[in-house]
Amino acid sequence: MTGFRPPYPEPLKSRASLLARFIKGSRSWLEIQFERGYQMKMGHVRMPGINAYMVNEPHLVRRILVEQWERFPKHKLLHRMLKPLLGESIFTTNGELWKRQRRMIDPAFEQARLQVVFPLMRDAVEGLLRRLDNRENGAILDVDVEMTHVTADIIFRTVFSQPLEGEDACRVYNAFVRFQESAARVSMLLTCQLPEWLAPGRAKWNRSGREIRHLLEKFIRPRYEAYRRGEATPHQDILASLIAAEDPETGARFSIEELVDQVAIIFLAGHETSASALTWALYLVSMCPDIQDRLHQEACAVMADREPEFPDIKQLRLSWNVFRETLRLYPPVGYFVREVMETQCMRDKTMPKGSVVLVSPWLIQRHRVHWDTPDIFDPDRHDRPGTKESLRCAYLPFGLGPRVCMGAAFAMQEAVMVLASLVRRYRFEPLPDHTPKPDGRVTIRSENGVRLRIRRRVPAVGG
């Protein structure tokens, strides 16, 4: 155990007032967590015109996400908050539309099989290493920017069969920052049953969502139109599979708008969430030199001085555990938002139809009942027999049930490769005057970024 307690907003001693929840929650939902939330089994929060229920008890979480998932669809507020970016994507739709999309998208993910995409991931990581090699030894690195670039590059190579160049990578990062800032404000207004046009960031919310969609459409439209003209595609990637996808029940295909919707969620889920978690992972190991040295030794022992190979991934056990522990402490998506479709009873509470149900990986994975030393960064806990029950019942960074993240294995593979490749080649050191401030918006990022000093190891190996 490292004994390192990474930063997170100090919980409030008691539940915040409605006004305080509105003001603070418009900036970050982490600011309105209160102490009892990390211990309770179930809670009830009243908002104007809405009832919200926080469910932390494992068997009830399983009921919501797995056993009776169709009775608890994704809430329409989530759809409204993300619509400028995701449109009618598989992430926010429900019912028959979701089932149709899932039927069509599942075959496309055959193109994302782990062994197939491994060389593409490796090429993107090599691009990252070249960018870092061009920096002065001992330079200060904006980690969140670089992790966004490499994870977006991996997705671009997987979806479009081409790398993401520097200018477009900067546009993506900046647009996502703007979208997250404004989406948090709009979300709080919607939750309080206030019109979204009152949000000061509404124009930026719409504009940044459109900017990302336009960037994606720039790559999608030429291929879509070529397919419609009957031209053969030289690529066998996810986009090719989505363009050719056909609903087995109706024969329908995706329109250009629907393609942008689906690629947008693949892009968001495939790069933004991974970038967030990798950024936190590098910060955590920078604060724990002993863990970082063990990671370096493992990477050198497994990969020596050659390029990574597919079988290496399973052997990088500590890299897996570091990333798993990072996902426990900083799950990219802190809340799963569901809607009660018919009156339900849970514990001593009756939840009327239309209520909001919140399942929070952030709270459950730091819950005082389910975890020992829940706020401590301890990668080795994932190998201890005593943690097995906690991992089984109180660990859900990718969700559970039919709507579990489809790219979970993809994300784990890319994270392990990125992490092992970086610590094999460089040492990351914290800056004494910089402490990241976790910020809960669409994903959990740092309000003030994550900045580390990066030094080449001597002798430099790998890559």
C-alpha positions in Angstrom: 0.0 0.0 0.0 1.3 3.4 -0.9 -0.5 5.4 1.8 -1.0 8.2 -0.8 -4.4 9.9 -0.6 -5.0 11.6 -3.9 -7.0 14.8 -4.1 -10.8 15.1 -4.2 -13.2 17.7 -3.0 -13.7 17.5 0.7 -17.2 16.2 1.3 -19.7 18.6 2.9 -20.6 17.8 6.5 -24.3 18.0 5.6 -26.4 18.1 2.5 -26.2 21.4 0.7 -29.2 23.7 0.4 -31.0 23.8 -2.9 -29.4 27.1 -3.8 -25.9 25.9 -3.0 -26.6 22.7 -5.0 -27.6 24.8 -7.9 -24.7 27.2 -7.8 -21.9 24.7 -7.0 -23.5 21.8 -9.1 -23.6 24.1 -12.2 -19.8 24.1 -12.1 -19.0 20.5 -10.8 -21.2 17.9 -9.2 -18.3 16.8 -7.1 -18.6 20.0 -5.1 -22.0 19.1 -3.7 -21.2 15.6 -2.4 -21.8 15.3 1.3 -20.1 12.9 3.9 -23.1 10.6 4.4 -23.2 9.9 0.6 -20.1 7.8 1.0 -21.7 5.6 3.6 -25.5 5.4 2.9 -27.2 2.6 1.0 -29.8 4.8 -0.6 -30.6 8.5 -0.5 -33.4 10.9 -1.7 -32.8 14.4 -3.0 -35.7 16.7 -3.9 -35.2 19.2 -6.7 -37.9 21.5 -8.2 -40.3 19.3 -10.0 -38.1 16.2 -9.7 -37.3 13.4 -7.3 -33.8 12.0 -7.4 -32.8 8.7 -5.7 -29.1 7.8 -5.1 -28.7 4.0 -5.0 -25.4 2.6 -3.5 -26.5 -0.8 -2.3 -25.0 -3.5 -4.6 -28.1 -5.7 -5.0 -30.2 -2.7 -5.9 -27.6 -1.4 -8.3 -27.8 -4.8 -10.0 -31.5 -4.7 -10.1 -31.4 -1.3 -11.9 -28.6 -2.0 -14.4 -28.9 -5.7 -15.0 -32.0 -7.6 -13.8 -34.7 -5.0 -14.7 -32.7 -2.6 -16.9 -35.6 -2.0 -19.3 -37.6 -0.6 -16.4 -34.8 1.9 -15.8 -33.9 3.4 -19.2 -31.4 6.2 -19.6 -33.0 9.4 -18.5 -34.2 12.0 -21.0 -32.2 14.7 -19.2 -29.0 12.9 -20.2 -30.1 12.8 -23.8 -30.9 16.6 -23.7 -27.5 17.4 -22.1 -25.5 15.5 -24.7 -27.6 16.0 -27.8 -25.5 18.8 -29.4 -22.6 16.4 -29.5 -24.2 12.9 -29.7 -27.5 13.5 -31.4 -29.5 10.2 -31.3 -26.5 7.9 -30.5 -26.7 4.5 -28.9 -25.4 6.0 -25.7 -28.5 8.1 -25.0 -31.4 6.3 -26.9 -33.7 3.7 -25.4 -36.3 1.1 -26.4 -36.7 -0.1 -30.0 -34.4 2.6 -31.4 -31.6 1.5 -29.1 -32.2 -2.2 -30.0 -32.1 -1.4 -33.7 -28.8 0.6 -33.3 -27.3 -2.2 -31.2 -28.2 -4.8 -33.9 -26.4 -2.7 -36.5 -23.4 -1.6 -34.5 -22.4 -5.0 -32.9 -21.0 -6.4 -36.2 -19.0 -3.2 -36.8 -17.2 -3.8 -33.6 -15.8 -7.0 -35.1 -13.3 -4.5 -36.7 -12.3 -3.5 -33.2 -11.1 -6.9 -32.0 -8.2 -6.5 -29.7 -5.6 -8.3 -31.8 -6.7 -6.6 -35.0 -6.4 -3.1 -33.6 -3.2 -3.7 -31.6 -0.9 -2.5 -34.4 -2.9 0.6 -34.8 -2.7 1.3 -31.1 1.0 0.7 -31.2 1.5 3.2 -34.1 -0.4 5.9 -32.1 1.8 5.2 -29.1 4.9 5.5 -31.2 3.6 8.8 -32.4 3.2 9.9 -28.8 6.8 8.8 -27.9 8.2 10.7 -30.9 6.4 13.9 -29.7 7.7 13.5 -26.2 11.2 12.8 -27.4 11.2 16.1 -29.2 10.7 17.9 -25.9 13.6 19.1 -23.8 14.6 16.7 -21.0 13.0 17.9 -17.8 10.2 19.8 -19.6 6.9 20.4 -18.0 4.1 18.4 -19.7 0.4 19.2 -20.0 -0.6 15.6 -19.4 -4.3 15.9 -20.2 -3.5 17.5 -23.6 -1.1 14.7 -24.6 -3.4 11.9 -23.3 -6.3 13.4 -25.3 -4.1 13.5 -28.4 -2.9 9.9 -28.2 -6.3 8.4 -27.3 -8.1 10.4 -30.1 -5.3 9.3 -32.5 -6.0 5.6 -31.6 -9.7 6.1 -32.2 -9.1 7.9 -35.5 -6.8 5.1 -36.7 -9.4 2.5 -35.7 -12.5 4.2 -37.1 -11.0 6.1 -40.1 -7.7 4.2 -40.9 -5.7 7.4 -40.5 -3.9 9.3 -37.8 -5.1 12.4 -36.1 -2.8 15.3 -36.8 -1.7 17.9 -34.3 -4.0 20.8 -35.4 -7.2 18.6 -35.4 -6.1 17.1 -32.0 -5.9 20.6 -30.5 -9.3 21.4 -31.9 -10.8 18.3 -30.4 -9.3 18.9 -26.9 -10.4 22.6 -26.8 -13.9 21.8 -28.1 -14.4 19.0 -25.5 -13.2 21.4 -22.7 -15.7 24.0 -23.8 -18.5 21.4 -24.2 -17.9 20.0 -20.7 -17.9 23.4 -19.0 -21.2 24.5 -20.6 -22.9 21.1 -20.4 -22.5 21.1 -16.6 -24.4 24.4 -16.4 -27.1 23.3 -18.8 -27.5 20.0 -16.9 -28.2 21.7 -13.6 -30.8 24.0 -15.2 -32.5 21.0 -16.8 -32.4 19.1 -13.5 -34.1 22.0 -11.7 -36.8 22.1 -14.4 -35.6 25.5 -15.7 -35.4 26.3 -19.4 -32.0 25.6 -21.0 -31.9 29.0 -22.7 -31.2 30.5 -19.2 -27.8 28.8 -19.1 -25.0 31.4 -19.7 -23.0 28.8 -21.6 -25.8 27.5 -23.9 -24.4 29.0 -27.1 -20.9 27.5 -26.3 -22.6 24.2 -25.5 -24.2 24.0 -28.9 -21.3 25.5 -30.8 -18.6 23.1 -29.3 -20.8 20.1 -29.9 -21.3 21.1 -33.6 -17.6 21.8 -33.9 -16.7 18.2 -33.0 -19.5 16.8 -35.2 -18.3 18.9 -38.2 -14.7 17.5 -37.7 -16.0 14.0 -37.7 -18.3 14.6 -40.7 -15.4 15.9 -42.6 -14.0 12.3 -42.6 -17.3 10.4 -42.8 -19.1 12.1 -45.7 -16.6 11.4 -48.5 -16.6 7.7 -47.6 -20.4 7.6 -47.2 -20.9 9.2 -50.6 -18.4 7.0 -52.3 -20.2 3.9 -50.9 -23.5 5.2 -52.2 -21.9 5.6 -55.6 -20.9 1.9 -55.5 -17.2 2.6 -55.2 -15.1 0.0 -53.4 -13.5 1.1 -50.1 -9.8 0.5 -49.6 -10.3 0.3 -45.8 -11.8 -2.4 -43.6 -12.3 -0.3 -40.4 -15.2 0.6 -38.1 -16.5 3.3 -40.4 -16.6 0.9 -43.4 -18.6 -1.5 -41.2 -21.0 1.2 -40.0 -21.6 2.5 -43.5 -22.4 -1.0 -44.8 -24.4 -2.0 -41.6 -27.9 -3.2 -42.3 -30.7 -3.9 -39.8 -31.2 -7.7 -40.1 -34.9 -7.2 -39.4 -35.8 -4.3 -41.8 -32.8 -4.0 -44.1 -32.5 -0.3 -43.2 -29.0 1.4 -43.2 -27.7 4.4 -41.3 -28.2 7.9 -42.8 -25.2 10.3 -42.8 -26.7 12.0 -39.7 -27.0 8.7 -37.9 -23.4 7.8 -38.9 -22.2 11.0 -37.3 -24.2 10.2 -34.2 -22.7 6.8 -33.8 -19.2 7.8 -34.6 -19.5 10.7 -32.1 -20.2 8.3 -29.2 -17.5 5.9 -30.3 -15.2 8.9 -30.4 -16.4 10.3 -27.0 -16.3 7.0 -25.3 -13.2 5.8 -27.0 -11.0 8.8 -26.3 -12.4 11.3 -23.8 -13.0 8.7 -21.0 -9.6 7.0 -21.7 -7.8 10.3 -21.8 -9.3 11.3 -18.4 -8.3 8.0 -16.7 -4.8 7.9 -18.2 -4.2 11.5 -17.1 -5.1 10.6 -13.6 -3.0 7.4 -13.8 0.2 9.3 -14.7 -0.4 11.8 -11.9 -0.9 8.9 -9.4 2.3 7.1 -10.3 4.2 10.4 -10.3 3.2 10.8 -6.6 4.3 7.2 -5.8 7.9 6.7 -7.0 8.0 3.2 -5.7 5.0 2.2 -7.8 6.5 4.0 -10.8 9.8 2.1 -10.4 8.0 -1.2 -10.2 6.0 -0.3 -13.4 9.3 0.6 -15.2 10.9 -2.7 -14.1 7.9 -4.7 -15.2 7.8 -3.0 -18.6 11.5 -3.6 -19.2 11.2 -7.2 -18.1 8.3 -7.9 -20.4 9.2 -5.9 -23.4 13.0 -5.4 -23.0 14.1 -3.0 -25.8 11.7 -4.0 -28.5 8.3 -2.8 -29.6 5.3 -4.0 -27.7 3.6 -7.2 -29.0 0.1 -8.4 -28.4 0.9 -11.2 -25.9 2.8 -8.6 -23.7 -0.4 -7.0 -22.6 -1.5 -9.8 -20.4 1.9 -10.0 -18.7 1.9 -6.3 -17.6 0.1 -7.2 -14.4 1.0 -4.1 -12.4 0.1 -1.8 -15.3 -3.4 -3.4 -15.3 -3.7 -2.9 -11.6 -2.6 0.7 -11.7 -5.2 1.5 -14.3 -7.9 -0.5 -12.5 -7.2 1.4 -9.3 -7.2 4.7 -11.2 -10.7 3.8 -12.6 -11.8 3.1 -9.0 -10.7 6.4 -7.7 -11.4 8.5 -10.8 -14.1 6.8 -12.8 -14.4 8.8 -16.1 -18.2 8.7 -15.9 -19.1 9.5 -12.3 -22.9 9.0 -12.6 -25.2 6.7 -14.5 -28.6 8.5 -14.8 -31.7 6.4 -15.2 -35.5 7.0 -15.2 -38.2 5.1 -13.3 -40.7 4.0 -15.9 -43.2 2.7 -13.4 -43.6 3.2 -9.6 -40.9 1.2 -7.8 -40.2 0.4 -4.1 -36.6 0.1 -2.9 -35.8 -0.2 0.8 -38.2 2.1 2.6 -38.8 4.4 -0.3 -41.4 4.6 -3.0 -40.1 6.0 -6.2 -42.8 7.5 -8.4 -42.9 7.1 -12.2 -40.6 9.7 -13.8 -38.2 9.9 -10.9 -34.4 10.1 -11.5 -32.3 7.2 -10.3 -28.5 7.9 -9.9 -26.0 5.1 -9.7 -22.6 6.6 -9.0 -19.4 4.7 -9.6 -17.7 7.7 -7.8 -19.6 7.0 -4.6 -19.8 3.3 -4.8 -16.1 2.8 -5.5 -15.2 5.0 -2.5 -17.9 3.6 -0.3 -16.8 3.2 3.3 -18.7 -0.1 3.8 -17.5 -1.8 0.6 -13.8 -0.9 0.6 -10.9 -0.8 3.0 -9.0 2.5 2.9 -11.3 3.7 0.1 -9.5 7.0 -0.6 -6.0 5.5 -0.8 -4.3 4.8 -4.1 -3.4 1.1 -3.7 -2.9 -0.8 -7.0 -2.0 -4.0 -5.1 -5.4 -4.3 -3.6 -6.6 -5.8 -6.9 -4.5 -8.9 -6.2 -5.4 -9.4 -2.6 -8.0 -12.1 -1.8 -9.7 -9.8 0.7 -10.7 -7.3 -2.1 -12.4 -9.9 -4.3 -15.9 -9.2 -2.9 -15.5 -5.5 -3.2 -14.5 -5.9 -6.9 -17.4 -8.2 -7.5 -20.1 -6.0 -6.0 -18.8 -2.4 -5.8 -16.7 -1.9 -8.9 -18.4 -0.7 -12.0 -16.3 1.9 -14.0 -17.7 0.7 -17.3 -21.3 0.1 -16.0 -23.1 -3.2 -15.8 -25.7 -5.2 -17.7 -26.8 -4.9 -21.4 -25.7 -1.2 -21.5 -22.2 -1.8 -20.2 -19.5 0.0 -22.2 -18.9 -1.9 -25.4 -15.3 -0.7 -25.6 -14.2 -1.7 -22.1 -11.7 -4.3 -23.2 -10.4 -1.9 -25.9 -9.9 0.8 -23.3 -8.0 -1.5 -21.0 -5.7 -2.7 -23.7 -4.9 0.8 -24.9 -4.4 2.1 -21.4 -2.0 -0.7 -20.4 0.1 -0.2 -23.6 0.2 3.6 -23.2 1.1 3.4 -19.5 3.8 0.7 -19.9 5.4 2.4 -22.9 5.6 5.7 -21.1 7.1 4.6 -17.8 9.6 2.3 -19.6 11.0 5.4 -21.4 10.4 8.3 -19.0 10.1 9.2 -15.4 7.2 11.5 -14.4 7.6 13.9 -11.5 5.0 16.1 -9.7 5.4 19.8 -9.5 5.6 21.1 -5.9 3.3 24.0 -6.6 0.7 22.1 -8.6 -2.1 19.9 -7.2 -4.9 18.8 -9.6 -8.5 19.7 -8.6 -10.9 17.0 -9.7 -13.9 18.4 -11.5 -17.1 16.5 -12.1 -18.7 17.3 -15.5 -19.4 14.9 -18.4 -16.2 13.1 -17.3 -14.0 13.7 -14.3 -11.1 15.9 -15.4 -8.9 18.3 -13.4 -10.1 21.9 -13.3 -6.6 23.2 -13.4 -5.1 20.5 -15.6 -2.4 17.9 -14.7 1.1 19.1 -15.2 4.1 16.9 -14.6 7.8 17.1 -15.2 9.0 14.5 -17.7 12.6 13.1 -17.7 14.1 10.5 -20.0 15.4 7.4 -18.3 19.0 6.6 -18.7 19.6 4.5 -20.7 16.4 5.2 -22.7 14.9 1.9 -23.8 12.0 0.8 -25.9 10.1 2.4 -28.7 
